[in-house]
Amino acid sequence: MAFSITDSVVKLYREIDLNEGEAIRLFARYAGSTSHGGYSVGVIPAMPGEGDQIHEVSGLTFFVRPDDEWILEEMKLDYDETEDIFYCDLPALA
């Protein structure tokens, strides 16, 4: 499983207080009407578990649970600091 996260996203997510062993969990979230058919990417601090896909990006650990791989495969996540907006490309929903 592969996805890309820009350094601007990592910079923003470094502000999340993580406890020892925690990482940033990315997950599929149904959010009503969006440009991605109602789905968006959820983000929470959590402990990775067995079977999770773990990726380190610029020293910050992200992970995806097996049930969420289908939507986050090949995802590209970016953050525009000037506009204070996320850009998320989810090819699985194309």
Phi and psi restraints in degrees (range 20) as a CNS / XPLOR table:
assign (resid 1 and name C) (resid 2 and name N)
       (resid 2 and name CA) (resid 2 and name C) 1.0 -133.5 20.0 2
assign (resid 2 and name N) (resid 2 and name CA)
       (resid 2 and name C) (resid 3 and name N) 1.0 144.4 20.0 2
assign (resid 2 and name C) (resid 3 and name N)
       (resid 3 and name CA) (resid 3 and name C) 1.0 -153.4 20.0 2
assign (resid 3 and name N) (resid 3 and name CA)
       (resid 3 and name C) (resid 4 and name N) 1.0 161.4 20.0 2
assign (resid 3 and name C) (resid 4 and name N)
       (resid 4 and name CA) (resid 4 and name C) 1.0 -124.1 20.0 2
assign (resid 4 and name N) (resid 4 and name CA)
       (resid 4 and name C) (resid 5 and name N) 1.0 141.7 20.0 2
assign (resid 4 and name C) (resid 5 and name N)
       (resid 5 and name CA) (resid 5 and name C) 1.0 -132.3 20.0 2
assign (resid 5 and name N) (resid 5 and name CA)
       (resid 5 and name C) (resid 6 and name N) 1.0 127.4 20.0 2
assign (resid 5 and name C) (resid 6 and name N)
       (resid 6 and name CA) (resid 6 and name C) 1.0 -76.8 20.0 2
assign (resid 6 and name N) (resid 6 and name CA)
       (resid 6 and name C) (resid 7 and name N) 1.0 162.7 20.0 2
assign (resid 6 and name C) (resid 7 and name N)
       (resid 7 and name CA) (resid 7 and name C) 1.0 -62.6 20.0 2
assign (resid 7 and name N) (resid 7 and name CA)
       (resid 7 and name C) (resid 8 and name N) 1.0 -29.1 20.0 2
assign (resid 7 and name C) (resid 8 and name N)
       (resid 8 and name CA) (resid 8 and name C) 1.0 -66.7 20.0 2
assign (resid 8 and name N) (resid 8 and name CA)
       (resid 8 and name C) (resid 9 and name N) 1.0 -33.6 20.0 2
assign (resid 8 and name C) (resid 9 and name N)
       (resid 9 and name CA) (resid 9 and name C) 1.0 -68.4 20.0 2
assign (resid 9 and name N) (resid 9 and name CA)
       (resid 9 and name C) (resid 10 and name N) 1.0 -45.7 20.0 2
assign (resid 9 and name C) (resid 10 and name N)
       (resid 10 and name CA) (resid 10 and name C) 1.0 -59.1 20.0 2
assign (resid 10 and name N) (resid 10 and name CA)
       (resid 10 and name C) (resid 11 and name N) 1.0 -44.0 20.0 2
assign (resid 10 and name C) (resid 11 and name N)
       (resid 11 and name CA) (resid 11 and name C) 1.0 -57.6 20.0 2
assign (resid 11 and name N) (resid 11 and name CA)
       (resid 11 and name C) (resid 12 and name N) 1.0 -43.9 20.0 2
assign (resid 11 and name C) (resid 12 and name N)
       (resid 12 and name CA) (resid 12 and name C) 1.0 -67.2 20.0 2
assign (resid 12 and name N) (resid 12 and name CA)
       (resid 12 and name C) (resid 13 and name N) 1.0 -44.8 20.0 2
assign (resid 12 and name C) (resid 13 and name N)
       (resid 13 and name CA) (resid 13 and name C) 1.0 -72.7 20.0 2
assign (resid 13 and name N) (resid 13 and name CA)
       (resid 13 and name C) (resid 14 and name N) 1.0 -16.1 20.0 2
assign (resid 13 and name C) (resid 14 and name N)
       (resid 14 and name CA) (resid 14 and name C) 1.0 -63.4 20.0 2
assign (resid 14 and name N) (resid 14 and name CA)
       (resid 14 and name C) (resid 15 and name N) 1.0 -19.6 20.0 2
assign (resid 14 and name C) (resid 15 and name N)
       (resid 15 and name CA) (resid 15 and name C) 1.0 -75.6 20.0 2
assign (resid 15 and name N) (resid 15 and name CA)
       (resid 15 and name C) (resid 16 and name N) 1.0 -12.1 20.0 2
assign (resid 15 and name C) (resid 16 and name N)
       (resid 16 and name CA) (resid 16 and name C) 1.0 -75.1 20.0 2
assign (resid 16 and name N) (resid 16 and name CA)
       (resid 16 and name C) (resid 17 and name N) 1.0 127.4 20.0 2
assign (resid 16 and name C) (resid 17 and name N)
       (resid 17 and name CA) (resid 17 and name C) 1.0 -74.9 20.0 2
assign (resid 17 and name N) (resid 17 and name CA)
       (resid 17 and name C) (resid 18 and name N) 1.0 117.2 20.0 2
assign (resid 17 and name C) (resid 18 and name N)
       (resid 18 and name CA) (resid 18 and name C) 1.0 -108.1 20.0 2
assign (resid 18 and name N) (resid 18 and name CA)
       (resid 18 and name C) (resid 19 and name N) 1.0 137.7 20.0 2
assign (resid 18 and name C) (resid 19 and name N)
       (resid 19 and name CA) (resid 19 and name C) 1.0 -81.0 20.0 2
assign (resid 19 and name N) (resid 19 and name CA)
       (resid 19 and name C) (resid 20 and name N) 1.0 166.3 20.0 2
assign (resid 19 and name C) (resid 20 and name N)
       (resid 20 and name CA) (resid 20 and name C) 1.0 -51.6 20.0 2
assign (resid 20 and name N) (resid 20 and name CA)
       (resid 20 and name C) (resid 21 and name N) 1.0 126.5 20.0 2
assign (resid 20 and name C) (resid 21 and name N)
       (resid 21 and name CA) (resid 21 and name C) 1.0 86.0 20.0 2
assign (resid 21 and name N) (resid 21 and name CA)
       (resid 21 and name C) (resid 22 and name N) 1.0 -10.3 20.0 2
assign (resid 21 and name C) (resid 22 and name N)
       (resid 22 and name CA) (resid 22 and name C) 1.0 -79.0 20.0 2
assign (resid 22 and name N) (resid 22 and name CA)
       (resid 22 and name C) (resid 23 and name N) 1.0 157.3 20.0 2
assign (resid 22 and name C) (resid 23 and name N)
       (resid 23 and name CA) (resid 23 and name C) 1.0 -139.3 20.0 2
assign (resid 23 and name N) (resid 23 and name CA)
       (resid 23 and name C) (resid 24 and name N) 1.0 -177.6 20.0 2
assign (resid 23 and name C) (resid 24 and name N)
       (resid 24 and name CA) (resid 24 and name C) 1.0 -95.1 20.0 2
assign (resid 24 and name N) (resid 24 and name CA)
       (resid 24 and name C) (resid 25 and name N) 1.0 116.1 20.0 2
assign (resid 24 and name C) (resid 25 and name N)
       (resid 25 and name CA) (resid 25 and name C) 1.0 -89.8 20.0 2
assign (resid 25 and name N) (resid 25 and name CA)
       (resid 25 and name C) (resid 26 and name N) 1.0 130.0 20.0 2
assign (resid 25 and name C) (resid 26 and name N)
       (resid 26 and name CA) (resid 26 and name C) 1.0 -106.2 20.0 2
assign (resid 26 and name N) (resid 26 and name CA)
       (resid 26 and name C) (resid 27 and name N) 1.0 134.4 20.0 2
assign (resid 26 and name C) (resid 27 and name N)
       (resid 27 and name CA) (resid 27 and name C) 1.0 -148.0 20.0 2
assign (resid 27 and name N) (resid 27 and name CA)
       (resid 27 and name C) (resid 28 and name N) 1.0 158.3 20.0 2
assign (resid 27 and name C) (resid 28 and name N)
       (resid 28 and name CA) (resid 28 and name C) 1.0 -74.3 20.0 2
assign (resid 28 and name N) (resid 28 and name CA)
       (resid 28 and name C) (resid 29 and name N) 1.0 134.8 20.0 2
assign (resid 28 and name C) (resid 29 and name N)
       (resid 29 and name CA) (resid 29 and name C) 1.0 -135.8 20.0 2
assign (resid 29 and name N) (resid 29 and name CA)
       (resid 29 and name C) (resid 30 and name N) 1.0 129.9 20.0 2
assign (resid 29 and name C) (resid 30 and name N)
       (resid 30 and name CA) (resid 30 and name C) 1.0 -86.1 20.0 2
assign (resid 30 and name N) (resid 30 and name CA)
       (resid 30 and name C) (resid 31 and name N) 1.0 123.8 20.0 2
assign (resid 30 and name C) (resid 31 and name N)
       (resid 31 and name CA) (resid 31 and name C) 1.0 -127.2 20.0 2
assign (resid 31 and name N) (resid 31 and name CA)
       (resid 31 and name C) (resid 32 and name N) 1.0 28.1 20.0 2
assign (resid 31 and name C) (resid 32 and name N)
       (resid 32 and name CA) (resid 32 and name C) 1.0 76.3 20.0 2
assign (resid 32 and name N) (resid 32 and name CA)
       (resid 32 and name C) (resid 33 and name N) 1.0 -147.9 20.0 2
assign (resid 32 and name C) (resid 33 and name N)
       (resid 33 and name CA) (resid 33 and name C) 1.0 -77.3 20.0 2
assign (resid 33 and name N) (resid 33 and name CA)
       (resid 33 and name C) (resid 34 and name N) 1.0 113.3 20.0 2
assign (resid 33 and name C) (resid 34 and name N)
       (resid 34 and name CA) (resid 34 and name C) 1.0 -136.5 20.0 2
assign (resid 34 and name N) (resid 34 and name CA)
       (resid 34 and name C) (resid 35 and name N) 1.0 177.1 20.0 2
assign (resid 34 and name C) (resid 35 and name N)
       (resid 35 and name CA) (resid 35 and name C) 1.0 -69.3 20.0 2
assign (resid 35 and name N) (resid 35 and name CA)
       (resid 35 and name C) (resid 36 and name N) 1.0 -9.6 20.0 2
assign (resid 35 and name C) (resid 36 and name N)
       (resid 36 and name CA) (resid 36 and name C) 1.0 -110.2 20.0 2
assign (resid 36 and name N) (resid 36 and name CA)
       (resid 36 and name C) (resid 37 and name N) 1.0 34.5 20.0 2
assign (resid 36 and name C) (resid 37 and name N)
       (resid 37 and name CA) (resid 37 and name C) 1.0 69.8 20.0 2
assign (resid 37 and name N) (resid 37 and name CA)
       (resid 37 and name C) (resid 38 and name N) 1.0 25.3 20.0 2
assign (resid 37 and name C) (resid 38 and name N)
       (resid 38 and name CA) (resid 38 and name C) 1.0 100.2 20.0 2
assign (resid 38 and name N) (resid 38 and name CA)
       (resid 38 and name C) (resid 39 and name N) 1.0 -9.0 20.0 2
assign (resid 38 and name C) (resid 39 and name N)
       (resid 39 and name CA) (resid 39 and name C) 1.0 -100.0 20.0 2
assign (resid 39 and name N) (resid 39 and name CA)
       (resid 39 and name C) (resid 40 and name N) 1.0 148.3 20.0 2
assign (resid 39 and name C) (resid 40 and name N)
       (resid 40 and name CA) (resid 40 and name C) 1.0 -141.9 20.0 2
assign (resid 40 and name N) (resid 40 and name CA)
       (resid 40 and name C) (resid 41 and name N) 1.0 179.4 20.0 2
assign (resid 40 and name C) (resid 41 and name N)
       (resid 41 and name CA) (resid 41 and name C) 1.0 -103.3 20.0 2
assign (resid 41 and name N) (resid 41 and name CA)
       (resid 41 and name C) (resid 42 and name N) 1.0 123.3 20.0 2
assign (resid 41 and name C) (resid 42 and name N)
       (resid 42 and name CA) (resid 42 and name C) 1.0 -90.6 20.0 2
assign (resid 42 and name N) (resid 42 and name CA)
       (resid 42 and name C) (resid 43 and name N) 1.0 152.5 20.0 2
assign (resid 42 and name C) (resid 43 and name N)
       (resid 43 and name CA) (resid 43 and name C) 1.0 -138.6 20.0 2
assign (resid 43 and name N) (resid 43 and name CA)
       (resid 43 and name C) (resid 44 and name N) 1.0 123.6 20.0 2
assign (resid 43 and name C) (resid 44 and name N)
       (resid 44 and name CA) (resid 44 and name C) 1.0 -146.4 20.0 2
assign (resid 44 and name N) (resid 44 and name CA)
       (resid 44 and name C) (resid 45 and name N) 1.0 152.0 20.0 2
assign (resid 44 and name C) (resid 45 and name N)
       (resid 45 and name CA) (resid 45 and name C) 1.0 -75.3 20.0 2
assign (resid 45 and name N) (resid 45 and name CA)
       (resid 45 and name C) (resid 46 and name N) 1.0 137.6 20.0 2
assign (resid 45 and name C) (resid 46 and name N)
       (resid 46 and name CA) (resid 46 and name C) 1.0 -162.6 20.0 2
assign (resid 46 and name N) (resid 46 and name CA)
       (resid 46 and name C) (resid 47 and name N) 1.0 169.3 20.0 2
assign (resid 46 and name C) (resid 47 and name N)
       (resid 47 and name CA) (resid 47 and name C) 1.0 -93.0 20.0 2
assign (resid 47 and name N) (resid 47 and name CA)
       (resid 47 and name C) (resid 48 and name N) 1.0 124.2 20.0 2
assign (resid 47 and name C) (resid 48 and name N)
       (resid 48 and name CA) (resid 48 and name C) 1.0 -64.6 20.0 2
assign (resid 48 and name N) (resid 48 and name CA)
       (resid 48 and name C) (resid 49 and name N) 1.0 149.9 20.0 2
assign (resid 48 and name C) (resid 49 and name N)
       (resid 49 and name CA) (resid 49 and name C) 1.0 -126.3 20.0 2
assign (resid 49 and name N) (resid 49 and name CA)
       (resid 49 and name C) (resid 50 and name N) 1.0 -179.8 20.0 2
assign (resid 49 and name C) (resid 50 and name N)
       (resid 50 and name CA) (resid 50 and name C) 1.0 -62.4 20.0 2
assign (resid 50 and name N) (resid 50 and name CA)
       (resid 50 and name C) (resid 51 and name N) 1.0 133.6 20.0 2
assign (resid 50 and name C) (resid 51 and name N)
       (resid 51 and name CA) (resid 51 and name C) 1.0 90.1 20.0 2
assign (resid 51 and name N) (resid 51 and name CA)
       (resid 51 and name C) (resid 52 and name N) 1.0 -10.1 20.0 2
assign (resid 51 and name C) (resid 52 and name N)
       (resid 52 and name CA) (resid 52 and name C) 1.0 -73.5 20.0 2
assign (resid 52 and name N) (resid 52 and name CA)
       (resid 52 and name C) (resid 53 and name N) 1.0 145.9 20.0 2
assign (resid 52 and name C) (resid 53 and name N)
       (resid 53 and name CA) (resid 53 and name C) 1.0 -86.0 20.0 2
assign (resid 53 and name N) (resid 53 and name CA)
       (resid 53 and name C) (resid 54 and name N) 1.0 117.3 20.0 2
assign (resid 53 and name C) (resid 54 and name N)
       (resid 54 and name CA) (resid 54 and name C) 1.0 -110.8 20.0 2
assign (resid 54 and name N) (resid 54 and name CA)
       (resid 54 and name C) (resid 55 and name N) 1.0 132.0 20.0 2
assign (resid 54 and name C) (resid 55 and name N)
       (resid 55 and name CA) (resid 55 and name C) 1.0 -133.4 20.0 2
assign (resid 55 and name N) (resid 55 and name CA)
       (resid 55 and name C) (resid 56 and name N) 1.0 133.4 20.0 2
assign (resid 55 and name C) (resid 56 and name N)
       (resid 56 and name CA) (resid 56 and name C) 1.0 -101.9 20.0 2
assign (resid 56 and name N) (resid 56 and name CA)
       (resid 56 and name C) (resid 57 and name N) 1.0 129.7 20.0 2
assign (resid 56 and name C) (resid 57 and name N)
       (resid 57 and name CA) (resid 57 and name C) 1.0 -127.3 20.0 2
assign (resid 57 and name N) (resid 57 and name CA)
       (resid 57 and name C) (resid 58 and name N) 1.0 113.6 20.0 2
assign (resid 57 and name C) (resid 58 and name N)
       (resid 58 and name CA) (resid 58 and name C) 1.0 50.6 20.0 2
assign (resid 58 and name N) (resid 58 and name CA)
       (resid 58 and name C) (resid 59 and name N) 1.0 42.0 20.0 2
assign (resid 58 and name C) (resid 59 and name N)
       (resid 59 and name CA) (resid 59 and name C) 1.0 84.4 20.0 2
assign (resid 59 and name N) (resid 59 and name CA)
       (resid 59 and name C) (resid 60 and name N) 1.0 0.7 20.0 2
assign (resid 59 and name C) (resid 60 and name N)
       (resid 60 and name CA) (resid 60 and name C) 1.0 -112.8 20.0 2
assign (resid 60 and name N) (resid 60 and name CA)
       (resid 60 and name C) (resid 61 and name N) 1.0 134.6 20.0 2
assign (resid 60 and name C) (resid 61 and name N)
       (resid 61 and name CA) (resid 61 and name C) 1.0 -95.0 20.0 2
assign (resid 61 and name N) (resid 61 and name CA)
       (resid 61 and name C) (resid 62 and name N) 1.0 128.5 20.0 2
assign (resid 61 and name C) (resid 62 and name N)
       (resid 62 and name CA) (resid 62 and name C) 1.0 -117.6 20.0 2
assign (resid 62 and name N) (resid 62 and name CA)
       (resid 62 and name C) (resid 63 and name N) 1.0 150.9 20.0 2
assign (resid 62 and name C) (resid 63 and name N)
       (resid 63 and name CA) (resid 63 and name C) 1.0 -147.1 20.0 2
assign (resid 63 and name N) (resid 63 and name CA)
       (resid 63 and name C) (resid 64 and name N) 1.0 158.0 20.0 2
assign (resid 63 and name C) (resid 64 and name N)
       (resid 64 and name CA) (resid 64 and name C) 1.0 -131.4 20.0 2
assign (resid 64 and name N) (resid 64 and name CA)
       (resid 64 and name C) (resid 65 and name N) 1.0 131.0 20.0 2
assign (resid 64 and name C) (resid 65 and name N)
       (resid 65 and name CA) (resid 65 and name C) 1.0 -77.2 20.0 2
assign (resid 65 and name N) (resid 65 and name CA)
       (resid 65 and name C) (resid 66 and name N) 1.0 152.5 20.0 2
assign (resid 65 and name C) (resid 66 and name N)
       (resid 66 and name CA) (resid 66 and name C) 1.0 -52.9 20.0 2
assign (resid 66 and name N) (resid 66 and name CA)
       (resid 66 and name C) (resid 67 and name N) 1.0 -36.4 20.0 2
assign (resid 66 and name C) (resid 67 and name N)
       (resid 67 and name CA) (resid 67 and name C) 1.0 -67.4 20.0 2
assign (resid 67 and name N) (resid 67 and name CA)
       (resid 67 and name C) (resid 68 and name N) 1.0 -16.9 20.0 2
assign (resid 67 and name C) (resid 68 and name N)
       (resid 68 and name CA) (resid 68 and name C) 1.0 -104.5 20.0 2
assign (resid 68 and name N) (resid 68 and name CA)
       (resid 68 and name C) (resid 69 and name N) 1.0 -3.3 20.0 2
assign (resid 68 and name C) (resid 69 and name N)
       (resid 69 and name CA) (resid 69 and name C) 1.0 -59.6 20.0 2
assign (resid 69 and name N) (resid 69 and name CA)
       (resid 69 and name C) (resid 70 and name N) 1.0 -36.3 20.0 2
assign (resid 69 and name C) (resid 70 and name N)
       (resid 70 and name CA) (resid 70 and name C) 1.0 -56.3 20.0 2
assign (resid 70 and name N) (resid 70 and name CA)
       (resid 70 and name C) (resid 71 and name N) 1.0 -36.7 20.0 2
assign (resid 70 and name C) (resid 71 and name N)
       (resid 71 and name CA) (resid 71 and name C) 1.0 -92.5 20.0 2
assign (resid 71 and name N) (resid 71 and name CA)
       (resid 71 and name C) (resid 72 and name N) 1.0 -26.7 20.0 2
assign (resid 71 and name C) (resid 72 and name N)
       (resid 72 and name CA) (resid 72 and name C) 1.0 -95.3 20.0 2
assign (resid 72 and name N) (resid 72 and name CA)
       (resid 72 and name C) (resid 73 and name N) 1.0 -3.9 20.0 2
assign (resid 72 and name C) (resid 73 and name N)
       (resid 73 and name CA) (resid 73 and name C) 1.0 -59.4 20.0 2
assign (resid 73 and name N) (resid 73 and name CA)
       (resid 73 and name C) (resid 74 and name N) 1.0 126.7 20.0 2
assign (resid 73 and name C) (resid 74 and name N)
       (resid 74 and name CA) (resid 74 and name C) 1.0 66.4 20.0 2
assign (resid 74 and name N) (resid 74 and name CA)
       (resid 74 and name C) (resid 75 and name N) 1.0 15.8 20.0 2
assign (resid 74 and name C) (resid 75 and name N)
       (resid 75 and name CA) (resid 75 and name C) 1.0 -61.3 20.0 2
assign (resid 75 and name N) (resid 75 and name CA)
       (resid 75 and name C) (resid 76 and name N) 1.0 145.4 20.0 2
assign (resid 75 and name C) (resid 76 and name N)
       (resid 76 and name CA) (resid 76 and name C) 1.0 -123.8 20.0 2
assign (resid 76 and name N) (resid 76 and name CA)
       (resid 76 and name C) (resid 77 and name N) 1.0 119.1 20.0 2
assign (resid 76 and name C) (resid 77 and name N)
       (resid 77 and name CA) (resid 77 and name C) 1.0 -117.3 20.0 2
assign (resid 77 and name N) (resid 77 and name CA)
       (resid 77 and name C) (resid 78 and name N) 1.0 128.0 20.0 2
assign (resid 77 and name C) (resid 78 and name N)
       (resid 78 and name CA) (resid 78 and name C) 1.0 -135.4 20.0 2
assign (resid 78 and name N) (resid 78 and name CA)
       (resid 78 and name C) (resid 79 and name N) 1.0 158.6 20.0 2
assign (resid 78 and name C) (resid 79 and name N)
       (resid 79 and name CA) (resid 79 and name C) 1.0 -134.9 20.0 2
assign (resid 79 and name N) (resid 79 and name CA)
       (resid 79 and name C) (resid 80 and name N) 1.0 128.0 20.0 2
assign (resid 79 and name C) (resid 80 and name N)
       (resid 80 and name CA) (resid 80 and name C) 1.0 -98.6 20.0 2
assign (resid 80 and name N) (resid 80 and name CA)
       (resid 80 and name C) (resid 81 and name N) 1.0 107.4 20.0 2
assign (resid 80 and name C) (resid 81 and name N)
       (resid 81 and name CA) (resid 81 and name C) 1.0 -64.9 20.0 2
assign (resid 81 and name N) (resid 81 and name CA)
       (resid 81 and name C) (resid 82 and name N) 1.0 -35.4 20.0 2
assign (resid 81 and name C) (resid 82 and name N)
       (resid 82 and name CA) (resid 82 and name C) 1.0 -64.7 20.0 2
assign (resid 82 and name N) (resid 82 and name CA)
       (resid 82 and name C) (resid 83 and name N) 1.0 -44.4 20.0 2
assign (resid 82 and name C) (resid 83 and name N)
       (resid 83 and name CA) (resid 83 and name C) 1.0 -91.6 20.0 2
assign (resid 83 and name N) (resid 83 and name CA)
       (resid 83 and name C) (resid 84 and name N) 1.0 -10.8 20.0 2
assign (resid 83 and name C) (resid 84 and name N)
       (resid 84 and name CA) (resid 84 and name C) 1.0 54.9 20.0 2
assign (resid 84 and name N) (resid 84 and name CA)
       (resid 84 and name C) (resid 85 and name N) 1.0 53.5 20.0 2
assign (resid 84 and name C) (resid 85 and name N)
       (resid 85 and name CA) (resid 85 and name C) 1.0 -142.7 20.0 2
assign (resid 85 and name N) (resid 85 and name CA)
       (resid 85 and name C) (resid 86 and name N) 1.0 143.4 20.0 2
assign (resid 85 and name C) (resid 86 and name N)
       (resid 86 and name CA) (resid 86 and name C) 1.0 -90.5 20.0 2
assign (resid 86 and name N) (resid 86 and name CA)
       (resid 86 and name C) (resid 87 and name N) 1.0 146.5 20.0 2
assign (resid 86 and name C) (resid 87 and name N)
       (resid 87 and name CA) (resid 87 and name C) 1.0 -121.1 20.0 2
assign (resid 87 and name N) (resid 87 and name CA)
       (resid 87 and name C) (resid 88 and name N) 1.0 126.0 20.0 2
assign (resid 87 and name C) (resid 88 and name N)
       (resid 88 and name CA) (resid 88 and name C) 1.0 -130.8 20.0 2
assign (resid 88 and name N) (resid 88 and name CA)
       (resid 88 and name C) (resid 89 and name N) 1.0 121.1 20.0 2
assign (resid 88 and name C) (resid 89 and name N)
       (resid 89 and name CA) (resid 89 and name C) 1.0 -102.9 20.0 2
assign (resid 89 and name N) (resid 89 and name CA)
       (resid 89 and name C) (resid 90 and name N) 1.0 119.2 20.0 2
assign (resid 89 and name C) (resid 90 and name N)
       (resid 90 and name CA) (resid 90 and name C) 1.0 -116.3 20.0 2
assign (resid 90 and name N) (resid 90 and name CA)
       (resid 90 and name C) (resid 91 and name N) 1.0 86.6 20.0 2
assign (resid 90 and name C) (resid 91 and name N)
       (resid 91 and name CA) (resid 91 and name C) 1.0 -57.3 20.0 2
assign (resid 91 and name N) (resid 91 and name CA)
       (resid 91 and name C) (resid 92 and name N) 1.0 -26.6 20.0 2
assign (resid 91 and name C) (resid 92 and name N)
       (resid 92 and name CA) (resid 92 and name C) 1.0 -61.6 20.0 2
assign (resid 92 and name N) (resid 92 and name CA)
       (resid 92 and name C) (resid 93 and name N) 1.0 -21.8 20.0 2
assign (resid 92 and name C) (resid 93 and name N)
       (resid 93 and name CA) (resid 93 and name C) 1.0 -101.7 20.0 2
assign (resid 93 and name N) (resid 93 and name CA)
       (resid 93 and name C) (resid 94 and name N) 1.0 5.0 20.0 2
